[in-house]
Structure formats: C-alpha cells, structure tokens
C-alpha cells in the first residue's frame, strides 16, 4: 500500500469504548461523541459513520457506499480512508 492513509480491505473500523454516534434530534444532525470531544457530522460523514459498526470490514463499507450512491470505489476510497484515518488519529475510531 503506497497511499499515505491506506486502510487494508479487511480492517474492521469500530467506535472505541466511550465513543458514541448519535442523532441530535433537536438540531436535526448526527454527532460523534467522545470523552471531552464532539464531532458534528455532515451528510457525507454521517453516511460513513452509519456503516462503522465494528462488524463490517473497510471493503464492505466501501462496497455499500458505492452501491448506495452509485459511486466509483477508486474515486471515494481516498476520501473515506482520509476521513477514518483522521478520526483514528483523534481516537474517535479504531482501525
């Protein structure tokens, strides 16, 4: 893997202990809540995080996103990798 944010296909992203992905119904948005942190998820982040269940592999998440949004995997993969890697660096997702 020669991409800087490369995530192996078999990696299973998960929310670490103490991190929750919740809908904030009062504000009509989703948020990722961690110890002393909050991340307001935009529409794209929400779609990715909805699939981070600790069971689905990175490849399965990509496949679901490509099928749901009729997107090309090669096009979206770098963005999804960068997003999840950034959250992992902030200890909001485990890879």
Backbone as CSV, one residue per row, in Angstrom:
resi,resn,N_x,N_y,N_z,CA_x,CA_y,CA_z,C_x,C_y,C_z
1,UNK,0.849,-1.182,0.000,0.000,0.000,0.000,0.891,1.239,0.000
2,UNK,0.762,2.042,-1.016,1.610,3.210,-1.107,0.850,4.507,-0.887
3,UNK,-0.394,4.412,-0.505,-1.165,5.608,-0.189,-0.920,5.957,1.283
4,UNK,-0.747,7.250,1.622,-0.412,7.618,2.996,-1.484,7.259,4.018
5,UNK,-2.752,7.267,3.644,-3.840,6.955,4.572,-4.440,5.583,4.304
6,UNK,-3.661,4.693,3.680,-4.198,3.405,3.246,-4.722,2.579,4.420
7,UNK,-5.908,2.039,4.223,-6.533,1.130,5.185,-6.733,-0.187,4.457
8,UNK,-6.280,-1.279,5.058,-6.434,-2.593,4.431,-7.918,-2.942,4.311
9,UNK,-8.260,-3.639,3.235,-9.655,-4.014,2.982,-10.272,-4.785,4.139
10,UNK,-9.490,-5.637,4.803,-10.031,-6.488,5.868,-10.124,-5.788,7.225
11,UNK,-9.609,-4.565,7.334,-9.699,-3.803,8.584,-11.167,-3.559,8.926
12,UNK,-11.499,-3.733,10.203,-12.874,-3.528,10.666,-12.904,-2.280,11.552
13,UNK,-13.312,-1.138,10.981,-13.407,0.080,11.786,-14.480,-0.070,12.868
14,UNK,-14.213,0.510,14.021,-15.159,0.442,15.133,-15.059,1.713,15.954
15,UNK,-16.096,1.949,16.728,-16.059,3.060,17.672,-15.448,2.534,18.969
16,UNK,-14.413,3.191,19.462,-13.797,2.723,20.698,-14.714,2.932,21.905
17,UNK,-14.379,2.281,22.983,-15.143,2.426,24.221,-15.230,3.914,24.587
18,UNK,-16.417,4.347,24.926,-16.626,5.733,25.322,-16.990,6.664,24.183
19,UNK,-16.968,6.170,22.947,-17.333,6.987,21.787,-18.692,6.520,21.277
20,UNK,-19.581,7.464,21.038,-20.939,7.149,20.595,-21.284,7.983,19.362
21,UNK,-22.015,7.367,18.448,-22.531,8.063,17.271,-24.026,8.188,17.472
22,UNK,-24.521,9.397,17.584,-25.925,9.620,17.935,-26.563,10.685,17.060
23,UNK,-27.869,10.556,16.937,-28.645,11.594,16.259,-29.045,12.634,17.283
24,UNK,-28.760,13.891,16.979,-29.194,15.022,17.803,-30.492,15.517,17.173
25,UNK,-31.600,14.970,17.630,-32.897,15.265,17.008,-33.289,16.729,17.152
26,UNK,-32.897,17.358,18.239,-33.235,18.761,18.452,-32.621,19.652,17.372
27,UNK,-31.450,19.241,16.875,-30.758,20.046,15.857,-30.754,19.379,14.490
28,UNK,-31.429,18.252,14.366,-31.533,17.521,13.093,-30.164,17.239,12.476
29,UNK,-29.293,16.627,13.270,-27.961,16.274,12.783,-27.439,15.084,13.583
30,UNK,-26.363,14.509,13.097,-25.697,13.418,13.808,-24.403,13.952,14.401
31,UNK,-24.041,13.395,15.557,-22.807,13.795,16.216,-22.045,12.558,16.676
32,UNK,-20.750,12.675,16.695,-19.873,11.645,17.231,-19.367,12.201,18.564
33,UNK,-19.739,11.518,19.630,-19.413,11.986,20.971,-18.303,11.139,21.571
34,UNK,-17.270,11.793,22.055,-16.184,11.099,22.720,-15.871,11.800,24.022
35,UNK,-14.993,11.213,24.803,-14.609,11.863,26.052,-14.078,13.275,25.789
36,UNK,-14.796,14.247,26.287,-14.433,15.657,26.152,-14.313,16.126,24.708
37,UNK,-15.011,15.451,23.795,-14.982,15.827,22.367,-16.357,15.657,21.759
38,UNK,-16.609,16.463,20.746,-17.819,16.284,19.949,-17.452,16.617,18.504
39,UNK,-17.928,15.777,17.605,-17.703,15.979,16.180,-19.073,16.047,15.527
40,UNK,-19.400,17.180,14.933,-20.670,17.323,14.225,-20.487,16.757,12.825
41,UNK,-21.223,15.713,12.521,-21.067,15.019,11.246,-21.910,15.672,10.154
42,UNK,-21.272,15.986,9.040,-22.028,16.467,7.888,-22.665,15.260,7.201
43,UNK,-23.337,15.480,6.099,-24.074,14.401,5.432,-23.158,13.254,4.989
44,UNK,-22.001,13.572,4.465,-21.081,12.534,3.999,-20.511,11.757,5.185
45,UNK,-20.057,12.477,6.211,-19.527,11.814,7.408,-20.582,10.918,8.039
46,UNK,-21.815,11.386,8.060,-22.910,10.592,8.633,-23.061,9.276,7.893
47,UNK,-23.032,9.306,6.576,-23.193,8.084,5.783,-22.053,7.102,6.042
48,UNK,-20.856,7.610,6.208,-19.724,6.722,6.503,-19.878,6.154,7.911
49,UNK,-20.130,7.025,8.890,-20.200,6.587,10.288,-21.367,5.646,10.561
50,UNK,-22.440,5.758,9.811,-23.571,4.828,9.968,-23.128,3.388,9.684
51,UNK,-22.081,3.234,8.897,-21.618,1.909,8.493,-20.489,1.370,9.381
52,UNK,-19.975,2.214,10.265,-18.909,1.800,11.186,-19.583,1.148,12.389
53,UNK,-19.718,-0.171,12.311,-20.461,-0.901,13.345,-19.608,-1.920,14.100
54,UNK,-18.307,-1.962,13.793,-17.438,-2.918,14.450,-17.562,-4.322,13.888
55,UNK,-18.350,-4.481,12.832,-18.535,-5.791,12.197,-18.148,-5.752,10.721
56,UNK,-18.486,-4.657,10.059,-18.224,-4.532,8.621,-16.769,-4.163,8.367
57,UNK,-16.173,-4.846,7.401,-14.803,-4.518,7.011,-14.792,-3.212,6.225
58,UNK,-13.604,-2.648,6.098,-13.461,-1.424,5.313,-13.958,-1.653,3.887
59,UNK,-13.622,-2.797,3.312,-14.066,-3.126,1.946,-15.591,-3.190,1.873
60,UNK,-16.229,-3.795,2.886,-17.692,-3.890,2.898,-18.319,-2.503,3.002
61,UNK,-17.717,-1.625,3.796,-18.218,-0.255,3.919,-18.110,0.448,2.572
62,UNK,-16.953,0.315,1.914,-16.778,0.928,0.594,-17.786,0.390,-0.408
63,UNK,-17.959,-0.912,-0.422,-18.898,-1.536,-1.360,-20.309,-1.008,-1.136
64,UNK,-20.716,-0.917,0.130,-22.051,-0.405,0.446,-22.202,1.042,-0.007
65,UNK,-21.195,1.852,0.248,-21.254,3.254,-0.175,-21.320,3.374,-1.699
66,UNK,-20.514,2.574,-2.404,-20.524,2.659,-3.875,-21.870,2.224,-4.448
67,UNK,-22.483,1.211,-3.845,-23.784,0.743,-4.326,-24.901,1.721,-3.972
68,UNK,-24.867,2.245,-2.760,-25.916,3.162,-2.318,-25.904,4.458,-3.107
69,UNK,-24.711,4.965,-3.415,-24.608,6.274,-4.057,-24.132,6.204,-5.506
70,UNK,-24.104,5.002,-6.084,-23.660,4.807,-7.458,-22.351,5.568,-7.698
71,UNK,-21.391,5.289,-6.840,-20.094,5.954,-6.911,-19.024,4.947,-7.294
72,UNK,-17.938,5.453,-7.830,-16.800,4.625,-8.206,-15.894,4.456,-6.988
73,UNK,-15.567,3.206,-6.644,-14.745,2.949,-5.460,-13.405,3.674,-5.512
74,UNK,-12.773,3.674,-6.659,-11.466,4.330,-6.789,-11.568,5.834,-6.506
75,UNK,-12.715,6.407,-6.760,-12.924,7.828,-6.521,-13.158,8.130,-5.049
76,UNK,-13.975,7.310,-4.379,-14.317,7.624,-2.987,-13.349,7.042,-1.962
77,UNK,-12.641,5.986,-2.332,-11.755,5.322,-1.362,-10.777,6.275,-0.675
78,UNK,-10.047,7.131,-1.409,-9.090,8.015,-0.731,-9.761,8.945,0.293
79,UNK,-10.950,9.425,-0.025,-11.646,10.327,0.894,-12.128,9.591,2.141
80,UNK,-12.655,8.379,1.967,-13.129,7.593,3.109,-11.937,7.191,3.980
81,UNK,-10.832,6.796,3.346,-9.618,6.460,4.097,-9.118,7.656,4.898
82,UNK,-9.055,8.807,4.263,-8.552,10.008,4.941,-9.456,10.383,6.112
83,UNK,-10.768,10.283,5.908,-11.726,10.611,6.964,-11.562,9.678,8.160
84,UNK,-11.539,8.369,7.916,-11.428,7.412,9.009,-10.054,7.485,9.682
85,UNK,-9.005,7.711,8.908,-7.665,7.845,9.474,-7.587,9.070,10.377
86,UNK,-8.192,10.166,9.943,-8.207,11.382,10.761,-8.930,11.134,12.084
87,UNK,-10.082,10.466,12.011,-10.814,10.157,13.247,-10.020,9.180,14.120
88,UNK,-9.311,8.257,13.511,-8.490,7.311,14.277,-7.366,8.059,14.989
89,UNK,-6.772,9.026,14.308,-5.717,9.830,14.934,-6.229,10.631,16.122
90,UNK,-7.512,10.941,16.099,-8.153,11.679,17.205,-8.774,10.736,18.237
91,UNK,-8.543,9.438,18.049,-9.052,8.379,18.916,-10.586,8.348,18.981
92,UNK,-11.218,8.680,17.860,-12.673,8.642,17.764,-13.146,7.415,16.983
93,UNK,-12.218,6.738,16.292,-12.490,5.490,15.571,-11.256,4.618,15.761
94,UNK,-11.484,3.329,15.914,-10.331,2.417,15.966,-10.253,1.650,14.662
95,UNK,-9.033,1.515,14.172,-8.792,0.794,12.907,-7.910,-0.411,13.176
